[in-house]
């Protein structure tokens, strides 16, 4: 249903109206999903511009889109999501979100530090929606086996800049 709404020609106006009624101080764009086209990304830029008092944050793997205007928005915190499957990086410089077992140069999400934690996102920590810095999530489950490859990819990308 949400996918169908996002494809509507009046998506931008619908979201602006819906957010005008919402009482959320922050909003994550895409709990699951991504910016699938330049038009859709541009719609989100317009939506965020129309709502300057709300904070937005998002993660993306859409390396081929132009995020220039989105990255200028002071109330959008956007990170490029990096994992063992990452083959491309965006043209624009942006912060990263990565899974890492021991990376210490990025902020570590406290909700992923302790198994059975009591830290709740946006209640106890809101780094994702307050800082335009890279962050890392500690691995769990099957992701743990792919962490070394992710860290190698990040090291290679950092060295090339």
DSSP file (Angstrom, degrees, kcal/mol; ACC not computed):
  #  RESIDUE AA STRUCTURE BP1 BP2  ACC     N-H-->O    O-->H-N    N-H-->O    O-->H-N    TCO  KAPPA ALPHA  PHI   PSI    X-CA   Y-CA   Z-CA
    1    1 A X     >        0   0    0      0, 0.0     4,-2.0     0, 0.0     5,-0.1   0.000 360.0 360.0 360.0 -43.9    0.0    0.0    0.0
    2    2 A X  H  >  +     0   0    0      1,-0.2     4,-2.5     2,-0.2     5,-0.2   0.880 360.0  54.3 -65.6 -37.0    2.8    2.4    0.9
    3    3 A X  H  > S+     0   0    0      1,-0.2     4,-1.2     2,-0.2    -1,-0.2   0.913 108.3  49.7 -61.2 -43.3    4.6    1.6   -2.4
    4    4 A X  H  4 S+     0   0    0      1,-0.2     4,-0.4     2,-0.2     3,-0.2   0.893 110.9  49.4 -63.8 -40.0    1.4    2.5   -4.3
    5    5 A X  H >< S+     0   0    0     -4,-2.0     3,-1.4     1,-0.2    -2,-0.2   0.912 107.1  55.1 -64.6 -42.5    1.1    5.8   -2.5
    6    6 A X  H 3< S+     0   0    0     -4,-2.5    -1,-0.2     1,-0.3    -2,-0.2   0.779 106.6  52.0 -63.0 -26.5    4.7    6.7   -3.2
    7    7 A X  T 3< S+     0   0    0     -4,-1.2    -1,-0.3    -3,-0.2    -2,-0.2   0.539  85.0 110.1 -87.7  -7.1    4.1    6.2   -6.9
    8    8 A X  S X  S-     0   0    0     -3,-1.4     3,-1.6    -4,-0.4     4,-0.2  -0.383  75.6-126.9 -68.9 146.2    1.1    8.5   -7.0
    9    9 A X  T 3  S+     0   0    0      1,-0.3     3,-0.3     2,-0.1     4,-0.2   0.759 111.6  49.5 -64.4 -22.5    1.6   11.8   -8.8
   10   10 A X  T 3> S+     0   0    0      1,-0.2     4,-2.6     2,-0.1    -1,-0.3   0.124  74.6 116.1-101.6  20.6    0.3   13.6   -5.7
   11   11 A X  H <> S+     0   0    0     -3,-1.6     4,-2.7     1,-0.2     5,-0.3   0.916  73.8  53.4 -53.8 -47.8    2.6   11.8   -3.3
   12   12 A X  H  > S+     0   0    0     -3,-0.3     4,-2.2    -4,-0.2    -1,-0.2   0.927 112.2  43.3 -56.0 -49.5    4.4   15.0   -2.3
   13   13 A X  H  > S+     0   0    0      1,-0.2     4,-2.3     2,-0.2    -1,-0.2   0.881 112.4  53.7 -65.9 -39.7    1.2   16.8   -1.4
   14   14 A X  H  X S+     0   0    0     -4,-2.6     4,-2.5     2,-0.2    -2,-0.2   0.930 111.3  45.0 -60.3 -46.0   -0.2   13.8    0.4
   15   15 A X  H  X S+     0   0    0     -4,-2.7     4,-2.9     2,-0.2     5,-0.2   0.899 111.1  52.4 -67.8 -40.3    2.9   13.5    2.6
   16   16 A X  H  X S+     0   0    0     -4,-2.2     4,-1.6    -5,-0.3    -1,-0.2   0.930 113.6  44.5 -60.9 -44.0    3.1   17.2    3.4
   17   17 A X  H  X S+     0   0    0     -4,-2.3     4,-0.9     2,-0.2    -2,-0.2   0.907 114.0  49.4 -66.2 -42.2   -0.6   17.1    4.5
   18   18 A X  H >X S+     0   0    0     -4,-2.5     3,-0.8     1,-0.2     4,-0.8   0.920 111.5  48.1 -64.9 -43.6   -0.1   14.0    6.5
   19   19 A X  H 3< S+     0   0    0     -4,-2.9     3,-0.4     1,-0.2    -1,-0.2   0.814 101.8  64.1 -68.1 -29.2    2.9   15.3    8.3
   20   20 A X  H 3< S+     0   0    0     -4,-1.6    -1,-0.2    -5,-0.2    -2,-0.2   0.806 107.8  43.3 -62.4 -27.4    1.2   18.6    9.1
   21   21 A X  H << S+     0   0    0     -4,-0.9    -1,-0.2    -3,-0.8    -2,-0.2   0.620  97.1  97.0 -90.2 -15.1   -1.3   16.5   11.2
   22   22 A X     <  -     0   0    0     -4,-0.8    -3,-0.0    -3,-0.4    -4,-0.0  -0.435  58.9-156.0 -79.8 149.2    1.5   14.3   12.8
   23   23 A X        +     0   0    0     -2,-0.1     2,-0.4     3,-0.0    -1,-0.1   0.130  51.9 125.0-108.3  18.9    2.9   15.1   16.2
   24   24 A X        -     0   0    0      1,-0.2    -2,-0.1    -5,-0.1     3,-0.1  -0.660  47.5-160.1 -81.0 127.8    6.2   13.4   15.7
   25   25 A X  S    S+     0   0    0     -2,-0.4    30,-2.5    29,-0.1     2,-0.3   0.756  81.5  29.7 -75.7 -22.3    9.2   15.6   16.3
   26   26 A X  E     -a   55   0A   0     28,-0.2     2,-0.4    -3,-0.0    30,-0.2  -0.955  66.1-168.3-135.1 152.4   11.3   13.1   14.3
   27   27 A X  E     -a   56   0A   0     28,-2.5    30,-1.7    -2,-0.3     2,-0.5  -0.962  14.4-145.7-145.5 127.3   10.7   10.7   11.4
   28   28 A X  E     -a   57   0A   0     -2,-0.4     2,-0.6    28,-0.2    30,-0.2  -0.788  21.4-137.4 -86.4 127.8   12.7    8.0    9.9
   29   29 A X  S    S+     0   0    0     28,-2.8    30,-0.5    -2,-0.5     4,-0.1  -0.763  78.5   5.1 -83.6 124.9   12.2    7.7    6.1
   30   30 A X        -     0   0    0     -2,-0.6    29,-0.3     2,-0.1     3,-0.3   0.967  51.5-167.1  67.3  92.1   11.9    4.0    5.2
   31   31 A X  S    S+     0   0    0      1,-0.4     2,-0.3    -3,-0.2    -2,-0.1   0.852  97.0   6.5 -65.5 -35.2   11.9    1.6    8.0
   32   32 A X  S    S+     0   0    0      2,-0.0    -1,-0.4     0, 0.0     2,-0.3  -0.958 119.6  44.8-145.7 128.0   12.4   -0.8    5.2
   33   33 A X        -     0   0    0     -2,-0.3     2,-0.3    -3,-0.3    -4,-0.0  -0.802  62.5-124.8 129.6-174.3   13.0    0.4    1.6
   34   34 A X        -     0   0    0     -2,-0.3     2,-0.8    26,-0.1    26,-0.1  -0.948  39.2 -69.9-159.6 173.2   15.0    3.0   -0.2
   35   35 A X        -     0   0    0     -2,-0.3    26,-0.1     1,-0.2    30,-0.1  -0.696  48.6-176.8 -74.9 110.4   15.0    6.0   -2.5
   36   36 A X        +     0   0    0     -2,-0.8     2,-0.3     1,-0.1    -1,-0.2   0.580  58.4  14.2 -94.8 -10.8   14.1    4.1   -5.7
   37   37 A X  S  > S-     0   0    0      1,-0.1     4,-2.1    25,-0.0     5,-0.2  -0.982  73.1-111.2-155.9 162.4   14.3    7.0   -8.2
   38   38 A X  H  > S+     0   0    0     -2,-0.3     4,-2.9     1,-0.2     5,-0.2   0.892 118.1  53.8 -64.3 -38.9   15.5   10.6   -8.5
   39   39 A X  H  > S+     0   0    0      2,-0.2     4,-2.4     1,-0.2    -1,-0.2   0.922 108.4  49.0 -61.4 -43.6   11.9   11.9   -8.6
   40   40 A X  H  > S+     0   0    0      2,-0.2     4,-1.9     1,-0.2    -1,-0.2   0.913 112.6  47.6 -63.6 -42.9   11.1   10.1   -5.4
   41   41 A X  H  X S+     0   0    0     -4,-2.1     4,-2.1     2,-0.2    -2,-0.2   0.927 111.5  50.8 -62.1 -44.6   14.2   11.5   -3.7
   42   42 A X  H  X S+     0   0    0     -4,-2.9     4,-2.1     1,-0.2    -2,-0.2   0.864 106.7  55.2 -62.5 -35.7   13.3   15.0   -5.0
   43   43 A X  H  X S+     0   0    0     -4,-2.4     4,-2.4     1,-0.2    -1,-0.2   0.924 107.8  49.1 -60.6 -43.7    9.8   14.6   -3.6
   44   44 A X  H  X S+     0   0    0     -4,-1.9     4,-2.7     2,-0.2     5,-0.2   0.877 107.2  54.7 -65.4 -36.6   11.3   13.8   -0.2
   45   45 A X  H  X S+     0   0    0     -4,-2.1     4,-2.4     2,-0.2    -1,-0.2   0.937 111.1  45.6 -60.1 -45.5   13.5   16.9   -0.5
   46   46 A X  H  X S+     0   0    0     -4,-2.1     4,-1.7     2,-0.2    -2,-0.2   0.894 112.0  51.6 -64.2 -40.4   10.4   19.0   -1.1
   47   47 A X  H  < S+     0   0    0     -4,-2.4     4,-0.3     2,-0.2    -2,-0.2   0.925 112.2  45.6 -62.1 -45.3    8.5   17.3    1.7
   48   48 A X  H >< S+     0   0    0     -4,-2.7     3,-1.2     1,-0.2    -2,-0.2   0.886 109.7  54.4 -68.1 -39.0   11.4   18.0    4.2
   49   49 A X  H 3< S+     0   0    0     -4,-2.4     3,-0.5     1,-0.3    -1,-0.2   0.853 106.9  52.6 -61.0 -33.8   11.7   21.6    3.0
   50   50 A X  T 3< S+     0   0    0     -4,-1.7    -1,-0.3     1,-0.2    -2,-0.2   0.538 112.4  46.5 -77.8  -6.7    8.0   22.1    3.7
   51   51 A X    X   +     0   0    0     -3,-1.2     3,-1.5    -4,-0.3    -1,-0.2  -0.491  63.9 158.1-134.1  62.5    8.5   20.7    7.3
   52   52 A X  T 3   +     0   0    0     -3,-0.5    -1,-0.1     1,-0.3    -2,-0.1   0.642  69.8  60.4 -69.3 -14.4   11.6   22.5    8.7
   53   53 A X  T 3  S+     0   0    0      2,-0.1     2,-0.3    22,-0.0    -1,-0.3   0.539  93.2  76.9 -90.2  -5.8   10.7   22.0   12.3
   54   54 A X  S <  S-     0   0    0     -3,-1.5     2,-0.4    -6,-0.2   -28,-0.2  -0.807  76.1-132.8-104.2 145.2   10.7   18.2   12.1
   55   55 A X  E     -a   26   0A   0    -30,-2.5   -28,-2.5    -2,-0.3     2,-0.3  -0.819  23.0-170.4 -97.0 136.2   13.9   16.1   12.0
   56   56 A X  E     -ab  27  76A   0     19,-3.1    21,-2.2    -2,-0.4     2,-0.3  -0.913   5.1-177.6-121.6 149.9   14.2   13.3    9.4
   57   57 A X  E     +ab  28  77A   0    -30,-1.7   -28,-2.8    -2,-0.3     2,-0.3  -0.994   4.8 170.5-145.8 154.0   16.8   10.6    9.0
   58   58 A X  E     - b   0  78A   0     19,-2.2    21,-2.0    -2,-0.3     2,-0.4  -0.992  23.9-140.9-156.7 156.8   17.3    7.9    6.4
   59   59 A X  E     - b   0  79A   0    -30,-0.5     2,-0.3    -2,-0.3    21,-0.2  -0.921  27.9-174.8-116.8 147.6   19.8    5.2    5.3
   60   60 A X  E     - b   0  80A   0     19,-2.0    21,-3.2    -2,-0.4   -26,-0.1  -0.987  36.3-175.4-145.0 154.0   20.3    4.5    1.6
   61   61 A X        +     0   0    0     -2,-0.3     2,-2.1    19,-0.2     3,-0.2   0.141  55.5 119.9-122.5  10.9   22.1    2.2   -0.8
   62   62 A X    >   +     0   0    0      1,-0.2     3,-1.2     2,-0.1    27,-0.0  -0.509  31.0 166.0 -80.9  76.8   21.0    4.2   -3.8
   63   63 A X  T 3   +     0   0    0     -2,-2.1    28,-0.7     1,-0.2    -1,-0.2   0.702  66.1  60.6 -66.0 -23.1   24.5    5.1   -5.0
   64   64 A X  T 3  S+     0   0    0     -3,-0.2    -1,-0.2    26,-0.1     2,-0.2   0.469  85.5  92.4 -91.1  -1.2   23.4    6.2   -8.5
   65   65 A X  S <  S-     0   0    0     -3,-1.2     2,-0.8   -30,-0.1    26,-0.4  -0.517  80.8-113.6 -90.5 160.9   21.1    9.1   -7.4
   66   66 A X        +     0   0    0     -2,-0.2     3,-0.3     1,-0.1     4,-0.2  -0.835  34.4 173.7 -95.6 106.2   22.1   12.7   -7.0
   67   67 A X     >  +     0   0    0     -2,-0.8     4,-2.8     1,-0.2     5,-0.2   0.246  43.0 114.0 -95.1  11.1   21.8   13.5   -3.2
   68   68 A X  H  > S+     0   0    0      1,-0.2     4,-0.5     2,-0.2    -1,-0.2   0.912  81.8  38.5 -52.1 -52.1   23.3   17.0   -3.6
   69   69 A X  H >> S+     0   0    0     -3,-0.3     3,-0.9     1,-0.2     4,-0.5   0.891 114.8  54.0 -68.9 -39.5   20.1   18.9   -2.6
   70   70 A X  H >4 S+     0   0    0      1,-0.2     3,-1.3    -4,-0.2    -1,-0.2   0.894 104.2  55.7 -61.0 -39.9   19.2   16.3    0.1
   71   71 A X  H 3< S+     0   0    0     -4,-2.8    -1,-0.2     1,-0.3    -2,-0.2   0.653 100.0  61.0 -70.8 -13.8   22.6   16.7    1.8
   72   72 A X  H << S+     0   0    0     -3,-0.9     2,-0.4    -4,-0.5    -1,-0.3   0.651  78.5 105.6 -82.4 -16.4   22.0   20.5    2.1
   73   73 A X    X<  -     0   0    0     -3,-1.3     3,-1.3    -4,-0.5   -24,-0.0  -0.504  59.9-155.3 -72.0 122.2   18.9   20.0    4.3
   74   74 A X  T 3  S+     0   0    0     -2,-0.4    -1,-0.2     1,-0.3    -3,-0.0   0.705  92.6  50.4 -71.5 -17.6   19.8   20.9    7.9
   75   75 A X  T 3  S+     0   0    0    -20,-0.1   -19,-3.1   -27,-0.0     2,-0.4   0.139  95.0  84.2-108.0  20.1   16.9   18.7    9.3
   76   76 A X  E <   -b   56   0A   0     -3,-1.3     2,-0.6   -21,-0.2   -19,-0.2  -0.990  56.1-166.1-121.7 126.4   17.8   15.6    7.3
   77   77 A X  E     -b   57   0A   0    -21,-2.2   -19,-2.2    -2,-0.4     2,-0.4  -0.934  18.1-179.0-112.1 108.3   20.4   13.1    8.5
   78   78 A X  E     -b   58   0A   0     -2,-0.6    17,-0.6   -21,-0.2     2,-0.4  -0.905   7.1-176.8-118.0 132.1   21.3   10.8    5.7
   79   79 A X  E     -bc  59  95A   0    -21,-2.0   -19,-2.0    -2,-0.4     2,-0.6  -0.973  27.1-125.2-130.0 143.8   23.8    7.9    5.8
   80   80 A X  E     -bc  60  96A   0     15,-3.3    17,-2.3    -2,-0.4     2,-0.5  -0.770  30.8-131.7 -85.7 125.2   25.0    5.6    3.1
   81   81 A X  E     - c   0  97A   0    -21,-3.2     2,-0.4    -2,-0.6    17,-0.2  -0.675  26.3-170.6 -85.1 121.0   24.5    2.0    4.3
   82   82 A X  E     + c   0  98A   0     15,-3.0    17,-0.8    -2,-0.5     2,-0.3  -0.932  17.1 144.3-117.4 131.2   27.5   -0.2    3.8
   83   83 A X    >   -     0   0    0     -2,-0.4     3,-2.0    15,-0.2    64,-0.1  -0.830  65.5 -71.2-147.1-170.4   27.7   -3.9    4.3
   84   84 A X  T 3  S+     0   0    0      1,-0.3    63,-0.0    -2,-0.3    -2,-0.0   0.666 127.4  55.5 -64.5 -16.2   29.5   -6.9    2.8
   85   85 A X  T 3  S+     0   0    0      2,-0.0    -1,-0.3     0, 0.0     2,-0.2   0.478  76.7 124.3 -94.2  -1.9   27.4   -6.7   -0.4
   86   86 A X    <   +     0   0    0     -3,-2.0     3,-0.1     1,-0.2    -4,-0.1  -0.405  19.5 156.6 -66.2 124.0   28.4   -3.0   -1.1
   87   87 A X        +     0   0    0     -2,-0.2     2,-0.3     1,-0.2    -1,-0.2   0.573  60.9  43.9-117.8 -21.1   29.9   -2.7   -4.6
   88   88 A X        -     0   0    0    -27,-0.1     2,-0.3     0, 0.0    -1,-0.2  -0.935  61.2-156.1-129.9 149.5   29.2    1.0   -5.3
   89   89 A X        -     0   0    0     -2,-0.3   -28,-0.0   -26,-0.1    -7,-0.0  -0.911  33.5 -97.7-120.7 152.3   29.6    4.2   -3.3
   90   90 A X        -     0   0    0     -2,-0.3   -26,-0.1     1,-0.1     4,-0.1  -0.228  22.6-125.8 -67.7 157.8   27.6    7.5   -4.0
   91   91 A X  S    S+     0   0    0    -28,-0.7     2,-0.2   -26,-0.4    -1,-0.1   0.834  93.7  69.9 -69.5 -33.2   29.2   10.3   -5.9
   92   92 A X  S    S-     0   0    0    -29,-0.2     2,-0.5     1,-0.1    -2,-0.1  -0.569  92.7-111.8 -87.1 149.7   28.5   12.7   -3.1
   93   93 A X        +     0   0    0     -2,-0.2     2,-0.3   -22,-0.0    -2,-0.1  -0.696  51.7 153.7 -80.1 125.0   30.3   12.5    0.2
   94   94 A X        -     0   0    0     -2,-0.5   -15,-0.1    -4,-0.1    -4,-0.1  -0.962  45.7 -87.4-145.4 163.7   28.0   11.4    3.0
   95   95 A X  E     -c   79   0A   0    -17,-0.6   -15,-3.3    -2,-0.3     2,-0.3  -0.233  43.8-127.1 -66.8 160.4   28.3    9.7    6.4
   96   96 A X  E     -c   80   0A   0    -17,-0.3    39,-2.4   -37,-0.0     2,-0.4  -0.755  12.6-158.1-109.3 156.1   28.2    5.9    6.6
   97   97 A X  E     +cd  81 135A   0    -17,-2.3   -15,-3.0    -2,-0.3     2,-0.3  -0.991  32.0 164.3-125.6 125.0   26.1    3.4    8.5
   98   98 A X  E     -cd  82 136A   0     37,-1.9    39,-2.9    -2,-0.4     2,-0.5  -0.946  41.6-118.9-141.2 158.0   27.9    0.1    8.8
   99   99 A X  E     + d   0 137A   0    -17,-0.8     2,-0.3    -2,-0.3    39,-0.2  -0.880  45.3 163.4 -94.6 127.3   27.9   -3.2   10.7
  100  100 A X        -     0   0    0     37,-2.1    39,-0.2    -2,-0.5    48,-0.1  -0.992  38.0-153.9-150.3 137.2   31.2   -3.6   12.5
  101  101 A X  S    S+     0   0    0     -2,-0.3    -1,-0.1    37,-0.2    37,-0.1   0.808  97.2   2.2 -78.6 -31.2   32.5   -5.8   15.3
  102  102 A X  S    S+     0   0    0     36,-0.0     2,-0.2     0, 0.0    -1,-0.1   0.352  81.6 137.1-143.3   8.7   35.2   -3.5   16.5
  103  103 A X        +     0   0    0      1,-0.2    -3,-0.1     2,-0.1    33,-0.1  -0.450  20.3 174.4 -63.7 126.1   35.3   -0.3   14.5
  104  104 A X        +     0   0    0     -2,-0.2    -1,-0.2     1,-0.1     4,-0.1   0.475  62.2  77.5-113.6  -6.8   35.9    2.5   16.9
  105  105 A X  S    S+     0   0    0      2,-0.1     2,-0.3    30,-0.0    29,-0.1   0.605  92.2  61.2 -83.0  -9.1   36.2    5.5   14.6
  106  106 A X  S    S-     0   0    0     27,-0.1    29,-0.2     1,-0.0     2,-0.1  -0.817 102.1 -93.7-108.1 154.4   32.4    5.6   14.1
  107  107 A X  E     -e  135   0A   0     27,-1.6    29,-3.1    -2,-0.3     2,-0.6  -0.446  42.0-132.9 -60.2 137.4   29.8    6.2   16.8
  108  108 A X  E     -e  136   0A   0     27,-0.2     2,-0.3    -2,-0.1    29,-0.2  -0.866  16.5-119.6-100.9 123.8   28.6    2.8   18.1
  109  109 A X    >   -     0   0    0     27,-2.9     3,-1.7    -2,-0.6    29,-0.4  -0.440  19.1-149.5 -60.3 118.1   24.9    2.4   18.3
  110  110 A X  G >> S+     0   0    0     -2,-0.3     3,-1.2     1,-0.3     4,-0.6   0.763  91.7  67.5 -65.9 -23.6   24.3    1.7   22.0
  111  111 A X  G 34 S+     0   0    0      1,-0.2    -1,-0.3     2,-0.1     6,-0.3   0.680 102.9  47.1 -69.2 -14.9   21.3   -0.4   21.3
  112  112 A X  G <4 S+     0   0    0     -3,-1.7    -1,-0.2     1,-0.1    -2,-0.2   0.365  92.9  80.5-105.5   4.2   23.6   -3.0   19.6
  113  113 A X  T <4 S+     0   0    0     -3,-1.2     2,-0.5    -4,-0.2    -2,-0.1   0.865  93.3  37.1 -79.6 -36.5   26.2   -3.2   22.4
  114  114 A X  S >< S-     0   0    0     -4,-0.6     3,-1.4    -3,-0.0    -1,-0.2  -0.964  82.1-120.4-126.0 128.4   24.6   -5.5   24.9
  115  115 A X  T 3  S+     0   0    0     -2,-0.5    -3,-0.1     1,-0.3    -2,-0.0  -0.430 103.9  17.1 -63.3 134.8   22.5   -8.5   24.1
  116  116 A X  T 3  S+     0   0    0     -2,-0.1    -1,-0.3     1,-0.1     0, 0.0   0.793  95.1 178.8  72.2  27.8   19.0   -8.1   25.7
  117  117 A X    <   -     0   0    0     -3,-1.4    -1,-0.1    -6,-0.3    -6,-0.1  -0.028  33.3-146.7 -60.1 163.7   19.7   -4.3   26.0
  118  118 A X        +     0   0    0      2,-0.0     2,-0.5     6,-0.0    -1,-0.1   0.209  60.4 118.2-114.9  11.8   17.2   -1.9   27.5
  119  119 A X        -     0   0    0     -9,-0.2     2,-0.5    -8,-0.1    -2,-0.1  -0.686  49.3-157.6 -84.8 128.0   18.2    1.0   25.3
  120  120 A X    >>> -     0   0    0     -2,-0.5     4,-3.1     1,-0.0     3,-1.5  -0.912  21.8-112.6-110.7 129.2   15.4    2.2   23.0
  121  121 A X  B 345S+f  125   0B   0     -2,-0.5     5,-0.2     1,-0.3    -1,-0.0  -0.287  99.6   5.3 -57.4 138.2   16.1    4.1   19.8
  122  122 A X  T 345S+     0   0    0      3,-3.3    -1,-0.3     1,-0.2     4,-0.2   0.290 127.2  65.7  68.0  -8.2   14.9    7.7   20.0
  123  123 A X  T <45S+     0   0    0     -3,-1.5    -2,-0.2     2,-0.3    -1,-0.2   0.803 121.7  10.3-100.3 -50.2   13.9    7.3   23.6
  124  124 A X  T  <5S+     0   0    0     -4,-3.1     2,-0.3     1,-0.3    -3,-0.2   0.656 139.6  24.5-101.3 -21.4   17.3    6.8   25.2
  125  125 A X  B   < +f  121   0B   0     -5,-1.0    -3,-3.3     1,-0.1    -1,-0.3  -0.990  48.3 170.3-146.3 134.4   19.5    7.7   22.2
  126  126 A X    >   +     0   0    0     -2,-0.3     3,-1.2    -5,-0.2     4,-0.2   0.003  36.5 127.8-133.2  29.8   18.8    9.8   19.2
  127  127 A X  G >> S+     0   0    0      1,-0.3     4,-2.1     2,-0.2     3,-1.9   0.888  70.8  61.1 -51.5 -44.2   22.2   10.1   17.6
  128  128 A X  G 34 S+     0   0    0      1,-0.3    -1,-0.3     2,-0.2   -70,-0.2   0.797 112.4  37.4 -56.0 -31.2   20.8    9.0   14.2
  129  129 A X  G <4 S+     0   0    0     -3,-1.2    -1,-0.3     1,-0.1    -2,-0.2   0.182 121.8  43.1-108.8  14.9   18.5   12.0   14.1
  130  130 A X  T <4 S+     0   0    0     -3,-1.9     2,-0.4     1,-0.3    -2,-0.2   0.560 105.5  51.2-131.8 -18.1   20.9   14.5   15.6
  131  131 A X     <  -     0   0    0     -4,-2.1     2,-0.5    -5,-0.2    -1,-0.3  -0.967  57.5-148.1-130.3 140.4   24.3   14.1   14.1
  132  132 A X        +     0   0    0     -2,-0.4     2,-0.3    -3,-0.1    -4,-0.1  -0.376  64.9 115.4 -98.1  52.7   25.6   13.9   10.5
  133  133 A X  S    S-     0   0    0     -2,-0.5    -2,-0.1    -6,-0.2   -27,-0.1  -0.835  72.7 -94.6-120.2 158.0   28.4   11.5   11.5
  134  134 A X        -     0   0    0     -2,-0.3   -27,-1.6   -29,-0.1     2,-0.3  -0.328  43.4-171.6 -67.5 152.8   29.1    7.9   10.5
  135  135 A X  E     -de  97 107A   0    -39,-2.4   -37,-1.9   -29,-0.2     2,-0.4  -0.957  12.1-145.8-142.9 162.2   27.9    5.2   12.9
  136  136 A X  E     -de  98 108A   0    -29,-3.1   -27,-2.9    -2,-0.3     2,-0.5  -0.966   4.7-147.9-131.3 148.0   28.2    1.5   13.3
  137  137 A X  E     -d   99   0A   0    -39,-2.9   -37,-2.1    -2,-0.4     2,-0.2  -0.948  27.3-120.0-110.9 132.4   26.0   -1.2   14.5
  138  138 A X        -     0   0    0     -2,-0.5   -37,-0.2   -29,-0.4     6,-0.1  -0.502  38.6-109.6 -69.9 140.5   27.5   -4.2   16.3
  139  139 A X        +     0   0    0     -2,-0.2     2,-0.3   -39,-0.2    -1,-0.1  -0.284  36.9 179.6 -73.8 155.8   26.7   -7.4   14.5
  140  140 A X    >   -     0   0    0    -25,-0.0     3,-1.3    -2,-0.0     4,-0.2  -0.983  49.2  -8.5-148.8 154.2   24.3  -10.1   15.7
  141  141 A X  G >  S-     0   0    0     -2,-0.3     3,-1.2     1,-0.2     4,-0.3  -0.285 127.1 -10.2  61.5-139.6   23.2  -13.4   14.3
  142  142 A X  G >  S+     0   0    0      1,-0.3     3,-1.0     2,-0.2     4,-0.3   0.711 125.6  72.1 -67.6 -22.2   24.2  -14.3   10.7
  143  143 A X  G X  S+     0   0    0     -3,-1.3     3,-1.7     1,-0.2     4,-0.5   0.803  80.8  74.8 -63.6 -27.7   25.5  -10.8   10.0
  144  144 A X  G X  S+     0   0    0     -3,-1.2     3,-1.0     1,-0.3     4,-0.4   0.821  88.5  57.8 -57.6 -33.3   28.5  -11.4   12.3
  145  145 A X  G <  S+     0   0    0     -3,-1.0    -1,-0.3    -4,-0.3     4,-0.2   0.699 106.3  49.4 -72.5 -17.9   30.2  -13.6    9.7
  146  146 A X  G <> S+     0   0    0     -3,-1.7     4,-1.6    -4,-0.3    -1,-0.2   0.425  83.8  94.3 -98.4   0.6   30.2  -10.8    7.0
  147  147 A X  H <> S+     0   0    0     -3,-1.0     4,-2.6    -4,-0.5     5,-0.2   0.893  77.9  55.5 -64.9 -43.9   31.6   -8.1    9.2
  148  148 A X  H  > S+     0   0    0     -4,-0.4     4,-2.3     1,-0.2    -1,-0.2   0.905 108.0  50.0 -58.3 -42.8   35.3   -8.4    8.3
  149  149 A X  H  > S+     0   0    0     -4,-0.2     4,-2.2     1,-0.2    -1,-0.2   0.904 110.2  50.7 -62.7 -41.1   34.4   -8.0    4.6
  150  150 A X  H  X S+     0   0    0     -4,-1.6     4,-2.3     1,-0.2    -2,-0.2   0.924 110.1  49.4 -61.8 -45.0   32.4   -4.8    5.4
  151  151 A X  H  X S+     0   0    0     -4,-2.6     4,-2.3     1,-0.2    -2,-0.2   0.886 110.0  51.3 -63.7 -39.0   35.3   -3.4    7.4
  152  152 A X  H  X S+     0   0    0     -4,-2.3     4,-2.3    -5,-0.2    -1,-0.2   0.911 109.1  50.9 -62.5 -42.6   37.7   -4.1    4.6
  153  153 A X  H  X S+     0   0    0     -4,-2.2     4,-2.4     1,-0.2    -2,-0.2   0.910 110.6  48.7 -62.1 -43.1   35.4   -2.3    2.1
  154  154 A X  H  X S+     0   0    0     -4,-2.3     4,-2.6     2,-0.2     5,-0.2   0.909 110.4  51.1 -64.0 -41.5   35.2    0.8    4.4
  155  155 A X  H  X S+     0   0    0     -4,-2.3     4,-2.1     1,-0.2    -2,-0.2   0.911 111.2  48.1 -62.1 -42.3   39.0    0.9    4.8
  156  156 A X  H  X S+     0   0    0     -4,-2.3     4,-1.4     2,-0.2    -2,-0.2   0.916 112.5  48.4 -64.0 -43.3   39.4    0.7    1.0
  157  157 A X  H  X S+     0   0    0     -4,-2.4     4,-0.5     1,-0.2    -2,-0.2   0.903 111.8  49.3 -65.0 -41.7   36.8    3.5    0.4
  158  158 A X  H >< S+     0   0    0     -4,-2.6     3,-1.0     1,-0.2    -1,-0.2   0.893 109.6  52.3 -64.4 -39.5   38.4    5.7    3.1
  159  159 A X  H 3< S+     0   0    0     -4,-2.1    -1,-0.2     1,-0.2    -2,-0.2   0.795 104.4  56.7 -67.3 -28.7   41.9    5.2    1.6
  160  160 A X  H 3<        0   0    0     -4,-1.4    -1,-0.2     1,-0.2    -2,-0.2   0.600 360.0 360.0 -80.6  -9.9   40.6    6.2   -1.9
  161  161 A X    <<        0   0    0     -3,-1.0    -1,-0.2    -4,-0.5    -2,-0.2   0.443 360.0 360.0 -94.0 360.0   39.4    9.6   -0.7
